[in-house]
Amino acid sequence: MQEQLDHTRHWVFLGKLASGLVHEINNPLDGVINIIRQLRSGRLTAEQQEKYFDLAEEELFRIESLARRLLGLAREHPIAPVPTDVNELVEKAWFFVNYRMSQKHVTLRRDLARRLPRVKLDPGGILQIIVNLYLNAADSMTDGGLLSVKTRAGARWVTIEVSDTGMGIPPENLRRIFLPFFTTKETKGAGLGLAICLSIVEQHGGRIDVRSAVNRGTSFTVRLPRS
């Protein structure tokens, strides 16, 4: 009976994963197809074409990011740490999402520490975390708002704090947000993002803390060891 139960759980897990993957891949692919059709129409100005190219790049990045997230969820997937400027990752992550942020009327406020020490980490993995936190913040601010990102260095940790002025997370959900497939998004999302973020941070020997208040906003703090 235990073997049958484990077998059933395995297939339920795979079914949820497949459903989430199909949804998350189809949406950006549909967007790219529509963009190509618009570009082929010949009715766009040079400025409009540039915006559509940026949007297509962002949608393709979403697919690439999903593949990275799935790799990050597997604990055995090795990371490749190199000395890295965390502030550069913060800026690069914003470059990937700034078009969507402008559409959602989200404003960025930076508070980046000067002379931040370079930290030995996997740049792709940490970039993935920052992008995910940015996008989650934007999704929580349905009518626009302020996204704040702050970096600091202490004796033990280098920290990245991403805060928003969105709807916040109810207390009953706060303990569940890092569980795989847990999501409160009704129309999109496989509920993998924060679970994978946690996995990547733990591979670095770090941690993620979260504070939230309903209708006031949420703050995620990523702590990465300096050594």
Backbone as CSV, one residue per row, in Angstrom:
resi,resn,N_x,N_y,N_z,CA_x,CA_y,CA_z,C_x,C_y,C_z
1,MET,0.825,-1.205,0.000,0.000,0.000,0.000,0.867,1.266,0.000
2,GLN,1.981,1.203,0.749,2.875,2.354,0.794,3.512,2.593,-0.583
3,GLU,3.890,1.502,-1.254,4.470,1.637,-2.587,3.467,2.245,-3.563
4,GLN,2.210,1.806,-3.478,1.181,2.357,-4.348,0.954,3.842,-4.056
5,LEU,0.983,4.215,-2.768,0.803,5.618,-2.389,1.951,6.470,-2.920
6,ASP,3.191,5.968,-2.770,4.343,6.701,-3.291,4.258,6.848,-4.809
7,HIS,3.805,5.779,-5.468,3.674,5.814,-6.921,2.636,6.850,-7.341
8,THR,1.518,6.885,-6.630,0.467,7.863,-6.939,0.965,9.287,-6.724
9,ARG,1.661,9.519,-5.621,2.203,10.854,-5.343,3.179,11.282,-6.429
10,HIS,3.963,10.314,-6.896,4.932,10.619,-7.953,4.228,11.129,-9.203
11,TRP,3.156,10.451,-9.607,2.452,10.857,-10.823,1.669,12.142,-10.617
12,VAL,1.158,12.372,-9.426,0.498,13.648,-9.138,1.506,14.785,-9.254
13,PHE,2.707,14.567,-8.711,3.771,15.568,-8.799,4.113,15.865,-10.259
14,LEU,4.302,14.815,-11.056,4.643,15.008,-12.462,3.507,15.698,-13.218
15,GLY,2.261,15.356,-12.878,1.126,15.991,-13.539,1.080,17.478,-13.265
16,LYS,1.285,17.872,-12.010,1.315,19.296,-11.669,2.466,20.001,-12.367
17,LEU,3.628,19.342,-12.400,4.792,19.938,-13.051,4.535,20.151,-14.538
18,ALA,3.991,19.119,-15.204,3.721,19.235,-16.639,2.696,20.331,-16.918
19,SER,1.648,20.402,-16.094,0.632,21.422,-16.286,1.213,22.819,-16.131
20,GLY,2.023,22.993,-15.104,2.651,24.297,-14.890,3.599,24.673,-16.007
21,LEU,4.365,23.684,-16.494,5.321,23.951,-17.571,4.606,24.365,-18.846
22,VAL,3.555,23.626,-19.211,2.813,23.954,-20.431,2.270,25.374,-20.354
23,HIS,1.726,25.741,-19.218,1.144,27.073,-19.056,2.220,28.151,-19.152
24,GLU,3.336,27.949,-18.435,4.362,28.984,-18.382,5.121,29.115,-19.694
25,ILE,5.214,28.039,-20.477,5.911,28.118,-21.757,4.994,28.638,-22.851
26,ASN,3.721,28.229,-22.836,2.788,28.654,-23.888,2.567,30.160,-23.888
27,ASN,2.438,30.754,-22.716,2.150,32.188,-22.657,3.228,33.036,-23.335
28,PRO,4.512,32.887,-22.973,5.519,33.691,-23.670,5.670,33.334,-25.143
29,LEU,5.461,32.061,-25.505,5.542,31.687,-26.916,4.435,32.356,-27.727
30,ASP,3.232,32.400,-27.166,2.143,33.105,-27.845,2.493,34.574,-28.030
31,GLY,3.113,35.148,-27.002,3.506,36.550,-27.098,4.523,36.781,-28.196
32,VAL,5.517,35.911,-28.306,6.544,36.056,-29.338,5.944,35.885,-30.732
33,ILE,5.024,34.926,-30.885,4.369,34.724,-32.182,3.600,35.975,-32.599
34,ASN,2.880,36.572,-31.659,2.132,37.791,-31.970,3.067,38.943,-32.326
35,ILE,4.194,39.023,-31.648,5.168,40.069,-31.949,5.717,39.904,-33.363
36,ILE,6.047,38.659,-33.738,6.567,38.409,-35.091,5.542,38.812,-36.144
37,ARG,4.282,38.516,-35.902,3.225,38.896,-36.847,3.136,40.414,-36.986
38,GLN,3.259,41.119,-35.861,3.211,42.578,-35.916,4.411,43.145,-36.670
39,LEU,5.577,42.568,-36.438,6.775,43.051,-37.126,6.700,42.798,-38.628
40,ARG,6.101,41.674,-39.007,5.983,41.350,-40.432,4.934,42.212,-41.144
41,SER,4.051,42.813,-40.366,2.978,43.596,-40.984,3.501,44.830,-41.706
42,GLY,4.673,45.325,-41.269,5.240,46.512,-41.901,4.568,47.813,-41.498
43,ARG,3.708,47.785,-40.501,2.971,48.987,-40.093,3.581,49.671,-38.872
44,LEU,4.677,49.140,-38.350,5.254,49.678,-37.124,6.336,50.712,-37.429
45,THR,6.404,51.713,-36.589,7.489,52.684,-36.684,8.765,52.060,-36.130
46,ALA,9.888,52.732,-36.368,11.163,52.226,-35.866,11.153,52.121,-34.345
47,GLU,10.535,53.109,-33.698,10.460,53.087,-32.236,9.600,51.932,-31.751
48,GLN,8.480,51.689,-32.437,7.615,50.571,-32.057,8.316,49.238,-32.282
49,GLN,9.053,49.127,-33.378,9.785,47.895,-33.651,10.789,47.602,-32.536
50,GLU,11.472,48.644,-32.082,12.460,48.460,-31.020,11.797,47.959,-29.745
51,LYS,10.627,48.502,-29.428,9.898,48.054,-28.241,9.456,46.607,-28.377
52,TYR,9.021,46.227,-29.584,8.590,44.846,-29.790,9.769,43.879,-29.700
53,PHE,10.926,44.291,-30.216,12.117,43.444,-30.085,12.472,43.248,-28.608
54,ASP,12.400,44.325,-27.831,12.685,44.217,-26.398,11.702,43.268,-25.718
55,LEU,10.436,43.375,-26.100,9.416,42.524,-25.498,9.634,41.060,-25.871
56,ALA,9.988,40.804,-27.134,10.254,39.424,-27.565,11.434,38.840,-26.799
57,GLU,12.476,39.656,-26.605,13.639,39.188,-25.849,13.249,38.848,-24.418
58,GLU,12.390,39.663,-23.832,11.944,39.415,-22.466,11.137,38.124,-22.372
59,GLU,10.257,37.891,-23.352,9.441,36.674,-23.322,10.302,35.429,-23.495
60,LEU,11.301,35.503,-24.374,12.204,34.360,-24.533,13.033,34.148,-23.268
61,PHE,13.378,35.249,-22.607,14.100,35.127,-21.349,13.252,34.417,-20.302
62,ARG,11.937,34.622,-20.357,11.056,33.925,-19.415,11.176,32.413,-19.577
63,ILE,11.237,31.957,-20.822,11.365,30.518,-21.073,12.714,30.016,-20.577
64,GLU,13.770,30.773,-20.896,15.100,30.385,-20.430,15.139,30.365,-18.899
65,SER,14.502,31.352,-18.285,14.481,31.431,-16.833,13.764,30.227,-16.228
66,LEU,12.688,29.776,-16.878,11.969,28.603,-16.392,12.879,27.379,-16.398
67,ALA,13.637,27.207,-17.479,14.563,26.078,-17.548,15.597,26.166,-16.433
68,ARG,16.081,27.385,-16.171,17.046,27.564,-15.094,16.415,27.252,-13.728
69,ARG,15.154,27.657,-13.566,14.480,27.416,-12.296,14.322,25.922,-12.039
70,LEU,14.007,25.177,-13.091,13.846,23.734,-12.916,15.175,23.078,-12.563
71,LEU,16.256,23.565,-13.176,17.573,23.048,-12.821,17.917,23.410,-11.381
72,GLY,17.539,24.625,-10.983,17.822,25.059,-9.626,17.056,24.280,-8.588
73,LEU,15.876,23.771,-8.957,15.075,23.006,-8.014,15.727,21.673,-7.684
74,ALA,16.532,21.162,-8.621,17.237,19.902,-8.387,18.496,20.193,-7.566
75,ARG,18.528,19.724,-6.353,19.619,20.041,-5.443,20.975,19.571,-5.981
76,GLU,20.953,18.519,-6.814,22.220,17.993,-7.293,22.805,18.832,-8.421
77,HIS,22.032,19.808,-8.924,22.555,20.648,-9.997,23.667,21.528,-9.439
78,PRO,24.884,21.404,-9.976,26.012,22.133,-9.375,25.957,23.621,-9.694
79,ILE,26.432,24.416,-8.754,26.600,25.841,-9.003,28.053,26.097,-9.356
80,ALA,28.302,27.235,-9.985,29.654,27.584,-10.426,30.029,28.942,-9.844
81,PRO,30.489,28.974,-8.600,30.774,30.256,-7.951,32.021,30.940,-8.520
82,VAL,31.879,32.232,-8.751,33.003,33.082,-9.154,32.858,34.411,-8.427
83,PRO,33.956,35.148,-8.192,33.845,36.461,-7.549,32.938,37.379,-8.372
84,THR,31.909,37.936,-7.740,30.847,38.637,-8.465,30.471,39.932,-7.753
85,ASP,30.181,40.953,-8.548,29.666,42.219,-8.039,28.145,42.100,-7.941
86,VAL,27.621,42.059,-6.725,26.185,41.884,-6.527,25.408,43.064,-7.092
87,ASN,25.959,44.274,-6.972,25.263,45.453,-7.511,25.066,45.343,-9.020
88,GLU,26.035,44.760,-9.716,25.892,44.572,-11.161,24.751,43.610,-11.475
89,LEU,24.583,42.570,-10.668,23.473,41.630,-10.870,22.133,42.317,-10.646
90,VAL,22.066,43.199,-9.645,20.834,43.943,-9.370,20.448,44.787,-10.574
91,GLU,21.422,45.465,-11.175,21.149,46.309,-12.338,20.808,45.469,-13.562
92,LYS,21.508,44.361,-13.745,21.250,43.497,-14.890,19.852,42.901,-14.820
93,ALA,19.431,42.502,-13.621,18.092,41.938,-13.452,17.037,42.968,-13.836
94,TRP,17.249,44.217,-13.473,16.289,45.267,-13.835,16.227,45.451,-15.342
95,PHE,17.353,45.324,-16.017,17.376,45.444,-17.478,16.456,44.418,-18.120
96,PHE,16.409,43.222,-17.557,15.583,42.171,-18.129,14.086,42.429,-17.950
97,VAL,13.708,43.175,-16.932,12.283,43.309,-16.608,11.760,44.734,-16.761
98,ASN,12.621,45.692,-17.129,12.184,47.097,-17.070,11.018,47.401,-18.006
99,TYR,10.930,46.710,-19.144,9.813,46.977,-20.049,8.491,46.582,-19.404
100,ARG,8.465,45.406,-18.782,7.235,44.973,-18.117,6.911,45.894,-16.943
101,MET,7.933,46.332,-16.232,7.698,47.231,-15.105,7.075,48.547,-15.565
102,SER,7.550,49.055,-16.697,6.977,50.304,-17.199,5.517,50.114,-17.589
103,GLN,5.188,48.949,-18.129,3.799,48.661,-18.474,2.913,48.609,-17.234
104,LYS,3.468,48.128,-16.142,2.703,48.006,-14.905,2.804,49.259,-14.040
105,HIS,3.513,50.280,-14.524,3.674,51.545,-13.804,4.369,51.332,-12.457
106,VAL,5.409,50.512,-12.500,6.214,50.252,-11.311,7.490,51.091,-11.390
107,THR,7.775,51.804,-10.332,8.966,52.647,-10.251,10.022,51.966,-9.394
108,LEU,11.284,52.049,-9.839,12.386,51.430,-9.103,13.108,52.480,-8.264
109,ARG,13.380,52.125,-7.008,14.218,52.959,-6.153,15.424,52.131,-5.719
110,ARG,16.612,52.594,-6.059,17.842,51.875,-5.735,18.492,52.465,-4.487
111,ASP,19.038,51.592,-3.670,19.847,51.996,-2.523,20.984,50.988,-2.423
112,LEU,21.965,51.136,-3.322,23.036,50.148,-3.449,24.274,50.610,-2.683
113,ALA,24.794,49.711,-1.876,25.957,50.042,-1.055,27.180,50.306,-1.929
114,ARG,27.916,51.353,-1.584,29.160,51.633,-2.292,30.255,50.701,-1.783
115,ARG,31.183,50.395,-2.673,32.315,49.537,-2.330,31.858,48.203,-1.758
116,LEU,30.819,47.668,-2.346,30.327,46.355,-1.915,31.369,45.302,-2.269
117,PRO,31.777,44.452,-1.328,32.797,43.445,-1.645,32.278,42.435,-2.659
118,ARG,33.148,41.978,-3.517,32.778,40.923,-4.458,32.599,39.620,-3.685
119,VAL,31.548,38.898,-4.046,31.197,37.670,-3.333,31.335,36.497,-4.292
120,LYS,31.834,35.393,-3.790,31.978,34.209,-4.620,30.634,33.494,-4.690
121,LEU,29.981,33.600,-5.845,28.653,33.015,-6.018,28.427,32.643,-7.478
122,ASP,27.319,31.969,-7.730,26.928,31.601,-9.093,26.119,32.764,-9.671
123,PRO,26.666,33.543,-10.617,25.965,34.741,-11.098,24.609,34.428,-11.713
124,GLY,24.523,33.353,-12.508,23.257,33.006,-13.146,22.177,32.664,-12.137
125,GLY,22.544,31.929,-11.099,21.571,31.550,-10.093,21.060,32.737,-9.300
126,ILE,21.958,33.618,-8.872,21.542,34.784,-8.087,20.771,35.766,-8.965
127,LEU,21.169,35.910,-10.225,20.408,36.757,-11.154,18.978,36.240,-11.287
128,GLN,18.835,34.939,-11.375,17.515,34.317,-11.479,16.659,34.657,-10.264
129,ILE,17.253,34.639,-9.083,16.524,34.968,-7.855,16.040,36.413,-7.892
130,ILE,16.923,37.336,-8.258,16.565,38.753,-8.250,15.447,39.024,-9.262
131,VAL,15.563,38.442,-10.453,14.520,38.619,-11.465,13.185,38.097,-10.940
132,ASN,13.201,36.935,-10.317,11.962,36.363,-9.794,11.340,37.263,-8.728
133,LEU,12.160,37.814,-7.855,11.641,38.706,-6.816,11.080,39.979,-7.422
134,TYR,11.739,40.510,-8.461,11.210,41.684,-9.155,9.828,41.395,-9.750
135,LEU,9.713,40.269,-10.449,8.456,39.950,-11.125,7.342,39.674,-10.127
136,ASN,7.671,38.989,-9.030,6.662,38.761,-7.997,6.181,40.080,-7.402
137,ALA,7.118,40.991,-7.187,6.755,42.297,-6.645,5.818,43.032,-7.600
138,ALA,6.133,42.981,-8.890,5.293,43.659,-9.884,3.893,43.054,-9.916
139,ASP,3.809,41.727,-9.816,2.503,41.067,-9.829,1.657,41.462,-8.620
140,SER,2.311,41.803,-7.521,1.563,42.158,-6.311,1.078,43.605,-6.338
141,MET,1.609,44.412,-7.271,1.218,45.822,-7.364,0.354,46.006,-8.607
142,THR,-0.894,45.645,-8.513,-1.775,45.627,-9.679,-2.049,47.014,-10.236
143,ASP,-1.944,48.035,-9.408,-2.191,49.411,-9.861,-0.914,50.230,-9.871
144,GLY,0.222,49.563,-10.032,1.498,50.261,-9.991,1.963,50.453,-8.562
145,GLY,3.193,50.944,-8.415,3.717,51.149,-7.074,5.211,51.340,-7.092
146,LEU,5.818,51.197,-5.930,7.246,51.427,-5.756,7.946,50.114,-5.427
147,LEU,8.970,49.796,-6.196,9.818,48.642,-5.933,11.166,49.170,-5.465
148,SER,11.580,48.761,-4.276,12.846,49.222,-3.705,13.820,48.055,-3.628
149,VAL,15.064,48.304,-4.025,16.100,47.282,-3.913,17.291,47.893,-3.181
150,LYS,17.772,47.156,-2.188,18.849,47.662,-1.342,19.903,46.579,-1.173
151,THR,21.175,46.955,-1.237,22.267,46.022,-0.971,23.091,46.542,0.196
152,ARG,23.573,45.611,0.997,24.384,45.954,2.157,25.420,44.850,2.394
153,ALA,26.492,45.206,3.091,27.520,44.237,3.465,27.749,44.314,4.970
154,GLY,27.685,43.168,5.640,27.977,43.091,7.057,29.187,42.210,7.284
155,ALA,29.436,41.896,8.524,30.606,41.084,8.846,30.490,39.675,8.281
156,ARG,29.250,39.168,8.215,29.056,37.790,7.770,28.349,37.676,6.432
157,TRP,27.390,38.594,6.160,26.535,38.462,4.989,26.647,39.671,4.066
158,VAL,26.426,39.399,2.788,26.055,40.443,1.827,24.567,40.235,1.550
159,THR,23.783,41.288,1.698,22.329,41.144,1.601,21.757,41.910,0.417
160,ILE,20.707,41.335,-0.151,19.913,41.975,-1.205,18.479,42.019,-0.705
161,GLU,17.932,43.207,-0.554,16.566,43.351,-0.067,15.685,43.925,-1.170
162,VAL,14.615,43.223,-1.498,13.666,43.654,-2.523,12.313,43.857,-1.850
163,SER,11.812,45.092,-1.891,10.560,45.431,-1.209,9.580,46.038,-2.194
164,ASP,8.294,45.852,-1.925,7.260,46.432,-2.784,6.173,47.065,-1.932
165,THR,5.293,47.796,-2.598,4.158,48.430,-1.922,2.859,47.769,-2.362
166,GLY,2.925,46.452,-2.554,1.785,45.715,-3.097,0.799,45.248,-2.053
167,MET,0.044,44.223,-2.431,-1.076,43.752,-1.623,-0.654,42.972,-0.384
168,GLY,0.605,42.531,-0.324,1.064,41.783,0.829,0.635,40.326,0.802
169,ILE,1.143,39.563,1.763,0.878,38.133,1.845,0.148,37.846,3.153
170,PRO,-1.018,37.204,3.110,-1.740,36.875,4.343,-0.895,35.979,5.245
171,PRO,-1.021,36.138,6.555,-0.214,35.331,7.490,-0.338,33.836,7.261
172,GLU,-1.543,33.364,6.886,-1.723,31.919,6.703,-0.961,31.385,5.494
173,ASN,-0.557,32.272,4.573,0.193,31.843,3.395,1.696,32.056,3.537
174,LEU,2.085,32.840,4.526,3.479,33.245,4.630,4.405,32.049,4.829
175,ARG,3.949,31.036,5.560,4.786,29.863,5.808,4.810,28.908,4.627
176,ARG,3.953,29.124,3.652,3.812,28.157,2.555,4.414,28.652,1.246
177,ILE,4.858,29.891,1.195,5.244,30.467,-0.093,6.470,29.809,-0.711
178,PHE,7.292,29.136,0.099,8.476,28.480,-0.437,8.232,27.014,-0.784
179,LEU,6.996,26.546,-0.610,6.682,25.162,-0.955,6.500,25.041,-2.473
180,PRO,7.046,23.981,-3.100,6.840,23.791,-4.543,5.361,23.697,-4.889
181,PHE,4.970,24.369,-5.956,3.622,24.366,-6.525,2.613,25.165,-5.706
182,PHE,3.060,25.813,-4.619,2.119,26.678,-3.913,2.085,28.032,-4.618
183,THR,0.905,28.469,-5.023,0.757,29.754,-5.681,-0.623,30.315,-5.394
184,THR,-0.693,31.634,-5.312,-1.981,32.319,-5.161,-2.375,33.012,-6.453
185,LYS,-1.592,32.798,-7.516,-1.895,33.413,-8.805,-2.883,32.521,-9.547
186,GLU,-4.057,33.058,-9.821,-5.114,32.248,-10.418,-4.908,32.027,-11.913
187,THR,-4.249,32.958,-12.591,-4.183,32.881,-14.046,-2.827,32.466,-14.567
188,LYS,-1.802,32.489,-13.721,-0.488,32.107,-14.223,0.388,31.670,-13.065
189,GLY,1.469,30.995,-13.414,2.413,30.596,-12.401,2.272,29.146,-12.013
190,ALA,3.414,28.465,-11.924,3.416,27.065,-11.522,3.745,26.905,-10.048
191,GLY,4.019,28.001,-9.351,4.366,27.906,-7.944,5.742,27.326,-7.707
192,LEU,6.652,27.536,-8.666,8.005,27.003,-8.534,9.032,28.074,-8.183
193,GLY,8.712,29.327,-8.469,9.712,30.386,-8.393,10.409,30.495,-7.055
194,LEU,9.649,30.686,-5.971,10.267,30.877,-4.664,10.889,29.592,-4.134
195,ALA,10.311,28.437,-4.481,10.909,27.166,-4.065,12.296,27.025,-4.671
196,ILE,12.445,27.420,-5.920,13.744,27.317,-6.589,14.697,28.374,-6.046
197,CYS,14.179,29.569,-5.779,15.021,30.609,-5.175,15.623,30.114,-3.860
198,LEU,14.782,29.509,-3.026,15.263,28.984,-1.752,16.330,27.921,-1.963
199,SER,16.107,27.046,-2.942,17.068,25.989,-3.231,18.422,26.571,-3.638
200,ILE,18.402,27.574,-4.507,19.654,28.186,-4.974,20.378,28.877,-3.824
201,VAL,19.629,29.615,-3.004,20.257,30.311,-1.877,20.879,29.307,-0.909
202,GLU,20.184,28.221,-0.631,20.716,27.217,0.289,21.964,26.555,-0.270
203,GLN,22.034,26.386,-1.599,23.238,25.843,-2.210,24.435,26.767,-1.987
204,HIS,24.172,28.062,-1.833,25.239,29.028,-1.566,25.549,29.151,-0.075
205,GLY,24.815,28.422,0.765,25.007,28.550,2.202,24.327,29.778,2.772
206,GLY,23.337,30.319,2.050,22.648,31.527,2.490,21.243,31.248,2.973
207,ARG,20.431,32.302,3.039,19.056,32.182,3.526,18.209,33.303,2.936
208,ILE,16.890,33.104,2.977,15.933,34.127,2.552,14.979,34.392,3.704
209,ASP,14.822,35.653,4.035,13.844,36.057,5.043,12.764,36.892,4.359
210,VAL,11.543,36.832,4.890,10.433,37.581,4.294,9.614,38.236,5.392
211,ARG,9.223,39.479,5.150,8.285,40.203,6.021,7.172,40.735,5.127
212,SER,5.951,40.706,5.637,4.837,41.162,4.816,3.687,41.640,5.685
213,ALA,2.948,42.610,5.164,1.736,43.102,5.813,0.686,43.291,4.727
214,VAL,-0.495,42.747,4.948,-1.564,42.821,3.951,-1.884,44.280,3.639
215,ASN,-1.962,44.568,2.331,-2.271,45.908,1.799,-1.180,46.946,2.082
216,ARG,-0.024,46.491,2.536,1.074,47.428,2.783,2.332,47.052,2.009
217,GLY,2.534,45.766,1.752,3.689,45.377,0.960,4.469,44.222,1.559
218,THR,5.484,43.806,0.813,6.296,42.651,1.180,7.762,42.973,0.960
219,SER,8.613,42.381,1.802,10.057,42.576,1.684,10.762,41.229,1.799
220,PHE,11.544,40.889,0.777,12.375,39.690,0.790,13.834,40.115,0.976
221,THR,14.543,39.428,1.865,15.953,39.690,2.085,16.748,38.427,1.810
222,VAL,17.616,38.496,0.824,18.498,37.380,0.471,19.839,37.617,1.146
223,ARG,20.279,36.666,1.958,21.562,36.780,2.663,22.541,35.773,2.070
224,LEU,23.674,36.285,1.610,24.708,35.453,0.996,25.990,35.573,1.813
225,PRO,26.611,34.456,2.144,27.839,34.533,2.957,28.967,35.239,2.219
226,ARG,29.714,36.069,2.953,30.813,36.800,2.337,31.955,35.869,1.946
227,SER,32.064,34.750,2.636,33.171,33.838,2.327,32.642,32.417,2.304
